Amino acid sequence: MTGALPPVFGVTGWKNSGKTTMVERLVRELTARGHKVSTVKHAHHGCDVDHPGTDSLRHREAGANEVALVSGRRWALMHELREESEPPLGEILARLSPCDLVLIEGYKREGHPKLEVRRQDAVRGEPLAPRDPQIRAIASDCTEDGGGLPLFNLDDIPAIADFILHHCGLADPGDLRHDRR
């Protein structure tokens, strides 16, 4: 990718707070509005898109540094870190194809703007917003104090999408719905 990186907005929260569901719903909403959206998901555990017995896994196990798997419907590039450190988020963003917006799931400690997702029945630690100045809004399924931040109902995806687009400079300010609690 050449040129400036697209705007990014993160979705963060504790385990089982609904981060993946929020990203999925936002991608559906934003792409339905005509935006080209990419996502980056940070996993704290090992992840693998390959399966035992596949040719591409055999290539990786033989020592290939990168394996591109290409079909008529999609392609994937797998890069083996081996003894390398996990690449920084910026390096991953630079590898993405041009798009309007990148939604980032996880990367709690990175310095990009974020939405904190909170659910009543999730494993909860302390709210993240008081300690993270990059959290710009909260989406929750319960009535609580947002600490001065915009507070959205977890299911009000159109309003959350409006907020993100406005924050990233991708929407006309008159389009912003303030459908907060």
QUIGI-V6191 format. One record per residue. RES is the residue in three letters. PHI is phi as a letter, one per 30 degrees, with the letter a starting at -180 (none if undefined). PSI is psi in degrees with one decimal (* if undefined). BURIAL is 1 if it has 9 or more other C-alpha atoms within 8 Angstrom, else 0. Layout:
BEGIN
res	phi	psi	burial
RES	PHI	PSI	BURIAL
RES	PHI	PSI	BURIAL
END
This chain:
BEGIN
res	phi	psi	burial
MET	none	137.1	0
THR	c	160.3	0
GLY	i	-166.7	0
ALA	d	147.9	0
LEU	d	150.4	0
PRO	d	163.0	1
PRO	d	148.3	0
VAL	b	149.2	1
PHE	b	131.0	1
GLY	c	159.3	1
VAL	b	119.8	1
THR	b	165.1	1
GLY	l	173.7	1
TRP	d	168.5	1
LYS	e	137.4	0
ASN	i	22.6	0
SER	d	-12.7	1
GLY	j	21.7	1
LYS	e	-49.2	1
THR	d	-42.7	0
THR	d	-41.7	0
MET	d	-47.2	1
VAL	d	-46.3	1
GLU	e	-47.5	0
ARG	d	-38.2	1
LEU	d	-41.1	1
VAL	d	-45.9	1
ARG	e	-46.4	0
GLU	d	-47.6	1
LEU	d	-39.1	1
THR	d	-32.2	1
ALA	d	-26.0	0
ARG	d	-0.1	0
GLY	j	7.1	0
HIS	d	143.4	1
LYS	c	114.5	1
VAL	c	135.0	1
SER	c	161.2	1
THR	b	153.1	0
VAL	b	126.6	0
LYS	c	123.4	0
HIS	c	129.7	0
ALA	c	132.8	0
HIS	d	-8.9	0
HIS	c	168.4	0
GLY	d	144.3	0
CYS	b	149.8	0
ASP	b	131.9	0
VAL	c	-3.1	0
ASP	c	161.8	0
HIS	b	147.8	0
PRO	e	136.7	0
GLY	j	-11.1	0
THR	d	152.0	0
ASP	d	-40.7	0
SER	d	-37.5	1
LEU	d	-39.4	1
ARG	d	-37.9	1
HIS	d	-46.7	1
ARG	d	-45.0	1
GLU	d	-26.4	0
ALA	d	-14.0	0
GLY	k	3.0	0
ALA	e	137.8	1
ASN	d	-43.3	0
GLU	b	144.3	1
VAL	b	123.4	1
ALA	c	128.5	1
LEU	c	117.3	0
VAL	b	133.9	0
SER	b	-179.6	0
GLY	d	-9.8	0
ARG	c	-26.0	0
ARG	a	167.8	0
TRP	b	154.7	0
ALA	b	142.6	0
LEU	c	120.9	0
MET	c	127.8	0
HIS	c	122.0	0
GLU	d	125.4	0
LEU	d	-27.8	0
ARG	h	-108.8	0
GLU	c	4.5	0
GLU	d	158.1	0
SER	d	159.2	0
GLU	e	134.2	0
PRO	d	149.6	0
PRO	d	157.0	0
LEU	e	-42.9	0
GLY	e	-37.9	0
GLU	d	-39.2	0
ILE	d	-44.3	1
LEU	e	-38.2	0
ALA	d	-21.1	1
ARG	d	-13.8	0
LEU	d	150.2	0
SER	d	157.7	0
PRO	e	140.0	0
CYS	a	175.3	1
ASP	d	-34.1	1
LEU	a	142.6	1
VAL	c	123.6	1
LEU	c	131.7	1
ILE	c	124.7	1
GLU	c	126.9	1
GLY	j	-144.7	1
TYR	h	50.7	1
LYS	e	-34.7	0
ARG	c	2.6	0
GLU	d	162.0	0
GLY	c	26.7	0
HIS	c	159.0	0
PRO	d	145.3	1
LYS	b	158.2	1
LEU	c	127.3	1
GLU	c	128.2	1
VAL	c	128.3	1
ARG	b	134.0	1
ARG	b	141.9	1
GLN	e	-41.1	0
ASP	c	11.0	0
ALA	d	159.4	1
VAL	d	120.2	0
ARG	c	132.3	0
GLY	c	-164.2	0
GLU	d	149.3	0
PRO	e	142.6	0
LEU	d	-33.4	1
ALA	e	-41.9	1
PRO	d	-23.7	0
ARG	c	-1.7	0
ASP	b	102.7	0
PRO	d	-9.2	0
GLN	d	-11.5	1
ILE	d	120.2	1
ARG	c	-17.4	1
ALA	a	165.9	1
ILE	b	138.2	1
ALA	c	127.1	1
SER	b	156.8	1
ASP	c	10.1	1
CYS	b	159.0	0
THR	d	124.2	0
GLU	a	171.6	0
ASP	d	125.6	0
GLY	d	2.2	1
GLY	i	31.9	0
GLY	j	-8.1	0
LEU	d	153.7	0
PRO	e	136.2	1
LEU	b	118.5	1
PHE	c	148.4	1
ASN	d	136.4	1
LEU	e	-29.7	1
ASP	c	0.1	0
ASP	d	65.8	1
ILE	d	-42.1	1
PRO	e	-42.2	0
ALA	d	-38.8	1
ILE	d	-43.6	1
ALA	d	-43.5	1
ASP	e	-46.1	1
PHE	d	-46.9	1
ILE	d	-46.8	1
LEU	d	-43.8	1
HIS	d	-47.2	1
HIS	d	-34.8	0
CYS	d	1.9	1
GLY	i	26.5	0
LEU	c	4.1	0
ALA	b	152.7	1
ASP	d	129.6	0
PRO	e	-27.8	0
GLY	d	-16.0	0
ASP	d	-11.8	0
LEU	d	121.4	1
ARG	c	130.0	0
HIS	c	69.8	0
ASP	c	46.6	0
ARG	d	166.2	0
ARG	d	*	0
END
